[in-house]
Amino acid sequence: MKRNCLLILAFIIITAVPFFISNGADFEGADGQAEDVITAFHPDYKPWADFIWEPASGEIESLLFALQAAIGAAVIAYFVGLARGKNLRQRERQ
């Protein structure tokens, strides 16, 4: 129980500290920053791929990103739980 509380506290600190350190900063993705750096060094650069579909707004894009993260977390949690269940079942048999 104590270990779980410490892990939750560490998670909250790791999540919250950047917001206080970078007060007022833009939290944008690395894609836009990479594009700015590339065009600064090579102004004539043209991307070799283009978007298949672009969301209507930034909110929809954020929603889809959060949905993708949630699905990924669910898949990882499923397999971690499955492995833990198998491990507990093997311990009970011994």
N, C-alpha and C positions, 0 to 999 in steps of 0.2 A: 504494500500500500504506500509506504514511504517513497519507494522508488518511482512509482507511478506519479505521485505528486511532484517529485523533483523533475521528472521528464516533462510534465505539463507546464511547470513553471519555466523550465528552460525553453520550451517551445514558445511560450508567450513572450519571453524576453527576446529571443532571437527574432520573432516576428515584429515586435513593437519597436525595438531599438532603431532600426533604419528610418522609421517615420519621424522620430525625434531628432536624429542626427542630421537628416536631410530635409529639414523643415522647409516647405515651399518648393521642393524640387519636382521636376517632371519625372514621373515613373513611366517611361515609355519602353517599348520593347527594344531588343538589340538589333532587330532587322532594320529599323529606321536609322539607327546610329551607324550600322555597317554601311548602309547605302550612302550616307553622308560622307563617310571616310573614303569610300571607293570613288565617288564622284569628285572629291577634293584632289585625289591623286591622278585620276584618269577622267577628265571631264567628258570625253567622247565615249565612255563606256556605255554599252547597251546590254541590258539583261538578256540572257539566252532563254529564259522561260518567263511566262506571264501567268497571272492568276486565271484559274479556270472560272471562278466565281468570286465576286467580292461582295461581302455583306452590305446591306443598305446603310448601316450606321455603326459607329464604334461600340454602341451598347450591345448590338447583336453579335459583333465580333467577340466582345468580352464574354458574352453568354456562351457562345460556342466553345471558346477556349476553356471556360470554367467547366462546361459539360464534358469536354475531352479529358480534363484533369480528373474530374469525378469518376468517369468511367475507368480511367487508368488506375486510380486509387482503389476502386472496387475490385478490379481484376487482381491487383497485387494483394489486397486484403483477403480475397478468396483463396488464393494459392498459399498464402502464409497460414491462414486458418486451416486449410486442408492438411498442410504439412504438420501443423501443431496437433491436429486431431489424430493423424496417423501415429505421431510420436507418443501421444498419450495412450492410444489403443495398444501399442507395442509394450509400453511400460506396465499396463494392466495385465497383459498376458504373462508377463514374467513373474 
